[in-house]
């Protein structure tokens, strides 16, 4: 597993190779691992998405408290929220949230592709079995 700066793991596996040369159990194991990688990345992305409003609320309160601590009249909720939305920390959270979801989506594509390869392998095995059955009638 590689871990880039954003902390998300990316699989070093995923090259599912030519189907005819693959052991079915090995392919299933790889797809399982891809599915687990996707689930872990989805968890990271979902957590970032779920904390978006919480973080905005925390920043809003922070700005409201900061204005009253200076001795000025309390800042309106709308002004505090506007400042919170413009806060670089909130922007960074949104950027990381989108990157996490993109990573999860890419891993989902790899997982789904692996599942399709398993289905293709199943079809290939069934076709070969039928070919063998038919060739036994010709002999």
C-alpha positions as CSV (number, residue, x, y, z in Angstrom):
1,X,0.0,0.0,0.0
2,X,1.2,3.5,-0.8
3,X,0.2,6.3,1.5
4,X,0.4,9.8,-0.2
5,X,0.5,13.1,1.7
6,X,-3.3,13.2,2.0
7,X,-3.2,10.0,4.2
8,X,-5.3,7.9,1.9
9,X,-4.0,4.5,1.0
10,X,-3.8,3.5,-2.6
11,X,-3.5,-0.2,-3.6
12,X,-0.3,-1.4,-5.2
13,X,-2.3,-4.2,-6.6
14,X,-5.1,-4.2,-9.1
15,X,-3.5,-5.4,-12.2
16,X,-5.8,-8.3,-12.6
17,X,-4.0,-9.5,-15.8
18,X,-5.1,-11.8,-18.6
19,X,-8.1,-13.8,-17.4
20,X,-7.1,-17.1,-19.0
21,X,-3.9,-17.2,-17.0
22,X,-5.5,-16.4,-13.6
23,X,-6.3,-18.7,-10.8
24,X,-10.0,-17.9,-9.8
25,X,-9.3,-18.0,-6.1
26,X,-6.4,-15.6,-6.5
27,X,-8.6,-13.2,-8.5
28,X,-11.4,-13.3,-5.9
29,X,-8.8,-12.5,-3.2
30,X,-7.5,-9.5,-5.1
31,X,-11.1,-8.3,-5.7
32,X,-11.8,-8.7,-2.0
33,X,-8.8,-6.6,-1.2
34,X,-9.9,-4.0,-3.7
35,X,-13.3,-3.9,-2.1
36,X,-11.8,-3.4,1.3
37,X,-9.6,-0.6,0.0
38,X,-12.7,1.0,-1.5
39,X,-14.6,0.6,1.8
40,X,-11.8,2.2,3.8
41,X,-11.5,5.1,1.4
42,X,-15.3,5.6,1.4
43,X,-15.2,5.7,5.2
44,X,-12.6,8.5,5.1
45,X,-14.6,10.5,2.5
46,X,-17.9,10.0,4.3
47,X,-16.4,11.2,7.6
48,X,-15.1,14.3,5.9
49,X,-18.5,15.0,4.4
50,X,-20.3,14.4,7.7
51,X,-18.1,16.8,9.6
52,X,-18.5,19.6,7.0
53,X,-21.4,21.3,8.9
54,X,-19.8,20.7,12.3
55,X,-16.6,22.4,11.3
56,X,-18.6,25.3,9.8
57,X,-20.5,25.7,13.1
58,X,-17.3,25.5,15.1
59,X,-15.7,28.3,13.0
60,X,-18.9,30.4,13.1
61,X,-18.9,30.2,16.9
62,X,-15.2,31.0,17.0
63,X,-15.7,34.1,15.0
64,X,-18.7,35.2,17.1
65,X,-16.8,34.7,20.4
66,X,-13.7,36.5,18.9
67,X,-15.7,39.6,18.1
68,X,-17.3,39.8,21.6
69,X,-13.9,39.1,23.3
70,X,-12.5,42.3,21.8
71,X,-15.3,44.3,23.5
72,X,-17.2,45.2,20.3
73,X,-20.8,44.5,20.0
74,X,-21.5,40.8,19.2
75,X,-21.2,39.8,15.5
76,X,-24.3,38.7,13.7
77,X,-24.6,35.0,12.9
78,X,-24.7,35.8,9.2
79,X,-21.4,37.7,9.4
80,X,-19.7,35.1,11.5
81,X,-20.9,32.4,9.1
82,X,-19.6,34.4,6.1
83,X,-16.2,34.7,7.8
84,X,-16.2,30.9,8.6
85,X,-17.0,30.0,5.0
86,X,-14.1,32.2,3.9
87,X,-11.7,30.7,6.5
88,X,-8.7,29.0,4.9
89,X,-9.1,26.0,7.3
90,X,-12.7,25.4,6.0
91,X,-11.5,25.7,2.4
92,X,-8.8,23.2,3.1
93,X,-11.4,20.8,4.7
94,X,-13.6,21.1,1.6
95,X,-10.6,20.4,-0.7
96,X,-9.6,17.4,1.3
97,X,-13.2,16.2,1.4
98,X,-13.4,16.3,-2.4
99,X,-10.0,14.6,-2.8
100,X,-11.1,11.8,-0.4
101,X,-14.3,11.3,-2.3
102,X,-12.5,11.2,-5.6
103,X,-10.0,8.6,-4.3
104,X,-12.9,6.5,-3.0
105,X,-14.7,6.7,-6.4
106,X,-11.5,5.6,-8.2
107,X,-11.1,2.7,-5.8
108,X,-14.8,1.8,-6.4
109,X,-14.1,1.7,-10.2
110,X,-11.2,-0.7,-9.6
111,X,-13.3,-2.9,-7.4
112,X,-16.2,-2.9,-9.9
113,X,-13.8,-3.7,-12.7
114,X,-12.5,-6.6,-10.7
115,X,-16.0,-8.0,-10.2
116,X,-16.6,-7.7,-14.0
117,X,-13.4,-9.7,-14.6
118,X,-14.6,-12.4,-12.2
119,X,-17.8,-12.6,-14.2
120,X,-15.9,-12.8,-17.5
121,X,-13.7,-15.5,-16.1
122,X,-16.8,-17.4,-15.0
123,X,-18.1,-17.1,-18.6
124,X,-14.8,-18.1,-20.1
125,X,-14.7,-21.3,-17.9
126,X,-18.2,-22.2,-18.8
127,X,-17.4,-21.7,-22.5
128,X,-14.3,-23.9,-22.3
129,X,-16.3,-26.5,-20.5
130,X,-19.0,-26.5,-23.2
131,X,-16.3,-26.6,-25.9
132,X,-14.7,-29.6,-24.2
133,X,-18.2,-31.3,-24.0
134,X,-18.9,-30.7,-27.6
135,X,-15.5,-31.8,-28.8
136,X,-16.0,-35.1,-27.0
137,X,-19.1,-35.8,-29.2
138,X,-17.0,-35.3,-32.4
139,X,-14.3,-37.8,-31.5
